[in-house]
Each structure stands twice: as structure tokens, then as C-alpha cells.
Amino acid sequence: MTFKIELGKKVKDSITGFNGIVTGKVEYITGCRQYLVVGKSKDNKPADSLWFDEDRLLGNPIGKKAENNGGPQLFEPHK
């Protein structure tokens, strides 16, 4: 699978409304993909930056939810 959102893209978190620019990406061994989003700086102070799961971000394409990309649900539970 590939990342759905490009670096430098403007995005918005669908849950909190936090918005900013994607400046980093990471994929974990479980298949979960996350993006580092940097918000707008205020009063010449460092901007907030937060990691978000791919499914939470709106921006590429707008309003479309990414398919299930891994995480714990990727694996069958131990029996």
C-alpha cells in the first residue's frame, strides 16, 4: 500500500478540526500509516505539530475516507 497524502498538502483532522501542513509520514509494522501535521504559528511561537492516522485526515482526496490500512484489525486474534 502507498501513502495517500503527499508531503506539503494542507489537511484537516475530521475529529478535532486541527488543520495544517503535512511535514512527515510514518508506516508501522502493523500497517498503520500516520502523518505529522504542523499547524499555523501564532505570535512568533513554535507551531503545534501532531501525528494523525491516515483515516482521520481530510485533504487528499477531500471527504473520502481511506480504506482499512492495517493496525490491530489486520491480524487474526490468537486462539
Steps between C-alpha positions, in 0.01 A plus 500: 500500500610855442450821693194689381604851608803681363749700704413870491126434463253704707280269711243512778434244774139384467460456878670800665504746212878553538640610165840560351763372261623140475875505575568134580371146446554169677383143444509251786554124479128455577412682177379821667600817312524836676581855395665784690287811459644841592250772584534873444742687724354766729685802642839379370482193725573147378200343326322197643569177316300182551493147353171377347385168354442514125127422535442812712639752253302682236695644213603245238243431373270735691222324689596145403597261774806284439446125494597286796879517493608275781538536872384233740202408280744382230586185694281215616469478879693222674283201582 
